[in-house]
Amino acid sequence: MAEALKDGFGPDVAVWVADRVGEAHPGFDRDGFLRDALEGFDALELTGRARAIAAALGRHLPADFAVTADVIGRALGPELPRDTVEGAGMEVFRYLPYVYLVAERGLGHFEESMALQHALTRRFTAEFSIRAFIEAHPEATLARLADWARDPSPHVRRLVSEGTRPRLPWAPRLRALQADPSPVLPLLEALRDDPAEYVRRSVANNLNDISKDHPAVTLEVCRRWMEDAGPERRALVRHALRTLSRAGDPEALAMLGFGGGTPRVTGVSLDPPDPRVGESVRLTCTVANDGPGPTRALVHATVHFVKARGTGAKTFILGERDIPAGGSAELRTTVSLRQHTTRTHRPGTHRVEVRINGAVAAETAFELAD
């Protein structure tokens, strides 16, 4: 069984925080802080543990947040290298308590908080805390983010696009920007050709978020960006349009070069045909092109998982193929049937739809057993 995320965020994180803060603030009650932070710690999940450490810090550091911000700034470790991107491991999560602390106590101290978040995001990320400032001080925060879009650090530039995502995972939605994303669009424009791929990917994620509430806005932006676009911007647009292309939006598919010809599914197989909970099933399909010219096919499989009430659909990418006239291509994907924290598998009939360029081209099913 895979290690739970919280297992990588144990009491040693609180000890590390205590040692660093103690060095920066000689009057810090290290032992009292640890007793406070670790009470009931084992029962908490990752974010609960980080919040417990943040709350204990708030009780054991000066009430004046300007002083606290200075202490934390001096307690920070070295910055991430400029070429280090996502995947730096759990070690950087030890900065998460500081992120929560600035969101909870720093709203009344804008400049000190922004300076601290600028430092934190160069070591971990401040995407969770910056959202509190977008809500409390929208004009000032967005203006500062516009400045940070030109920052030398790719970690700071990524914060501009990632922190303004209206539907950022693991964080409350930014309801105002979800209703009206127009304040974010100039920030994304400034970053669309960023030299760092992981900044551009964050821009794409933001546009994809916007597409779920305002598809016409995302389509209009991507349409403009595709004019004279090089391969890097085309990859950004492709990632930004992933939700719309999976849904079969004709403009999104056409923008990505799909459509035309007459691709069809000539065969679908499931291996094993009768899987059990905890296993996996491999879906293989053959797509043929009966048309007189070549076609480009984007193929997805939508599995309707049995839930406690009804079913819930999840779409998997099989891939894309350029198929010549009279030709065919085989595509496959593997669907995990292991129990996940985000998906509980139940026995029963699971309907499967194979989609080509957004349209259902074939259907099959498998019977999942305990």
N, C-alpha and C positions, 0 to 999 in steps of 0.2 A: 504494500500500500504506500502511495506517495506521501511524503512528509507534509504535514499541514503547514501553511504559511506561518502560523503563530509559533511553530517550533523553531523557526529561524529568528524569532524575536523574543528571546527569553529574558530572565532576570539579569543576564550579563549586559543587556542594553542599558538597564537602569544604572548598573554599576559604572559603565562607561560614561554615561551622562554625569553621574555624580562626580567621578574623577575629573572630568574636563571642566565642569562648572566650578568645582572646588578649587582648581588651579586658577581660574579666572576671577574668582570671588572668595577671598580668604575667609570671610565671615559665614560662608555657606555651611549649614548644618548637614553634613554628608550623611551621617547615620540616621538622623531624624527623617531626612528626605527618603532614604531607602526604605525605612520602615513604612512610611506613608505610601510610597509608590508601589510597593510590592504586596500590600495587603489585598488579598483576594485575587492576586495577579494570575495565578494558574488557571482559574476558571474563565478568564477573558480570552476573546479572540484577538487577532492582531491589532485591529484599530482600537479596540477597547483597551488593550495594553498600552498603546501609544498615548491614548487620551488620559489614562491613569497616571502615566509619567508626567504628561504635560500639566495635569491638574496639581500634582504634587510639587512640580517646579513653581507653579504659580503661587502656592502657599509658602514656599521656602525661599523665594527671591523677593527683592524689594517691591513694594506696592507700586512704585513709580515705574511704569513700563519703559520709559526712556532709559532708566538705569538697567532694567532687566535686559532690554535689547542690546545694550552695550556689553553686558556680561556674556550673553549668548554669542554675540559676534566675536568676542575674544576667545570663546570656548570652542569654536568651530575648528575642525581639522582641515587638511589640505583639500584643494579643489580637485574635482574630477579632471583628468586630462581632456583636452579639447576633442580628441578623437574617440573618447569613450561615450557610447550611446546607451540605449536601453539594453538591459541584460547585464548590468554591473553587479547583480547579485543582491542578496539580502543585506549585505553589510551597510549599504547606504540608507536603509530604512531606519537606522538608529537616529537619523535626523528628523523623522516623522513627528516625534513629540514637540520639537521646536516649531514645526509647521503649524500644528494644532494650537500651540500656545500663542503664536502671533495672530492667528485668526480670532482667537477668543479674547485676548487682552489688548491687542494692538490697534483696534479700530479708531481709538481716540488719539493715536500718535502716528499720523500718516507717514511723515518723512522717515521716522525711525523704523517703522514697520516695512516700508518699501525698501529701504536700504538693507534690512535684514533678509527680506525675501530675495532680493537680488543676490545676496551672498549664499542663501540656502539653496537656491536653484542651481548654483554652480557646483553643488556637492550632492544634491539629491533631486528635489523638485519642490517648487512652491505652488504647483497647480491647484492643490486643495485649499491653501490659505488665500491665494489671490482672489478667489471667487467671493470670499466674504467682503473684500474691498471693492470689487466690481458692484456688488449689491449696495453697500453702504456709501461708497463714494464713486459712483459710476463715471462721471466726467473726468475727475482728477486721475482715477486709475487707468482709464482708457487712454488718456493723454500720456501718462507715463509709459504705458505699454507701447504706444506709438514710438516713443523715444527708444525703448528697449528693442524694437524691431531692427534697429541699426547697431545693436551692441556687438562688440567683437566676439563675445562668447556664444557659441551655438546653443548652449544650455539656457541662456537667458532668452535668446530669440525663440527657442522652442516653447518657453513658458508663455510667450505672447499668444501663440496659436492654440496651445494645449489648454491653458488656463481659461480661455474664452469659449471653449467648446460648450454649447448649450446642454449637451447630454453626456458629459464626461462620466465614464464608468467610475463607480465607487464614490461618487460625490453627488450632492444635491444638484438638481438642474438649475440653470440660470434662467428663471422663468421670463424675465424681461427680454433677454436676448433670444429666447426660444420664440417669443411672440413677435419680436422685431429684430432680425439679425443684422440690419443695416449698419449699426455702429461697428461691427466686427469686420465687415467686408474690406475696408481700407487696410486693416492690419494684415489680412490674408493676401491682399494685392501686394503689399510690401515684401511678403515672404515667399511668394509663389516660385521664385527662381533662386531661393536661398542655396548657397553652395553645399550645405549639409543635408544629406538625404533624409535624416531623421527629423529635421525641421520641416522639409517638404511633405513628408508623410504625415506629420501632425496637421499641417494645413489641409491635406486631403481628408483627414479624419474629422476636422471641423466642418468642412463642406459637406461631408457625408451626414454628419449630425443635422446640419441645416436642411438637407434634402428630405429628412423624415417629417418635417413640418412645413417646409417651403420648397417643394421640388422645383418650381419654376425659377426660384432664385438661384439654386445650384446649377440648373441647366443653363441659365443666362450667363453666369460667371464662367462655367466650363466652355461654353460656346465661344466666348471672347478669348479665353486662354488658349484654345486650340488653334487660333489664328497664328501662323508662323511659329508653332510650338516645336521645340526640339524634343528629343527622346525623354529627357528628364521631366519636362512639364507634361508630356503625354502620359507618362507613368503616374504622375500626380493626379491628373484628371481621371484616369482609369480607376484609381483607388477611390477617388471622391464619388464616382458614379456607381459604386458597387451595389448599393442598396437599390437604386433605380434600375440598374441593369438586371439584377436578380428578379425584380418585379416585372420585367418585360417592358419597361418604358421605351417606346419606339425611338424617341429622340436620343435618349442615352445610348441605346444600342447602335443607332446609326452613327453617333459621334465616335463610338469606339470601333467602328468598321464592321459591325455585324449586320446580317441581313442579306437579302438577295439570294438567288438560287432556291432550291427546294430540298433542304436537308431533312431527313427523316430517320427515325430509329428503326432498325431492322431486327434488333434482338436485345433482350435484357436478361441477365442472369444474376442470381443471388447465391453466394457461397459463404456459409452453408444455407440451404433453403429454410431450415428450421432452427435458427440459433436460440441460445439460452441467455438469460440475463447474466451479465458478467463477461460474455464473449464479445465478438465483433462480427460484422457481416460485410462481405465485399460485394459491391454492386459494380457490374460490368455491363456496358452497353456499346452497341455498334451503331454509328451514324453514317448514313449513306447520302450521297448527293446525286440525285437523278436529273439535275438540270443540265443545260447545255454549256454552262460556264462555271467557274470556280465559285465557291461560297465559303464564308467564314462562320463557324458555328461556335457559340458559347453554350456549354451544356452544364446544367445544374440538376441535382436530385433533391426533391423535397420529401422528407420523411414525416409522416403524420404519427407522432409518438402517442401512445395511449397514456392518458393522464387519469387522475382520480375522477375527474368529470370531463368526459369527452376526449378530445385529442388536441395536441399542440404541434404545430409544424416547425421544422427546422430545415434550412436549405444548405446543401453541401455543394461545393464546386467540383465537378468532374474534370473540367478543363476547357480549353478552346483549341480548335483545329481549323486550319485552312485545308479544305477538301476540294480536290480537282473535280471537274465534270466526270461523272461516272465512277468516282472513287468513294472510299469509305475510310473510317477511322474508328479505332477502339479506344474507349475511355473508361476509367474506373476510379472508384473511391472506396475507402473503408470507413464504415460507421461504427463507432465504439458503442457497445451496449453495457459498458461498465457503469456502475452507479457513480454519479457525479454530484457535487454539492449544488450545481445549478440544474441538474436534470435527473429525475428519479425514473428508472425504467420499470415498467409494469408489463406483465404478460398480456397477450392479446394480439389481434390482427393489426399490423402496422402497414398502412397504405403508402406506396411510394410512387411519386410522379417524376418522370424524367422530362425536363424542359429544355427546348432548344431555342435560343434567342428569346427567352421569356415565355414561350408558348408551350403548353403541355403537349408532348409528342408521344408519350407512352406511359402506361401505368402497370404496376405490379404490386405485390404485397408479400409480406413474410409473417409467419406466426411465431411470436416470441413466447418462449416457455420459461418457467422458473428454473 
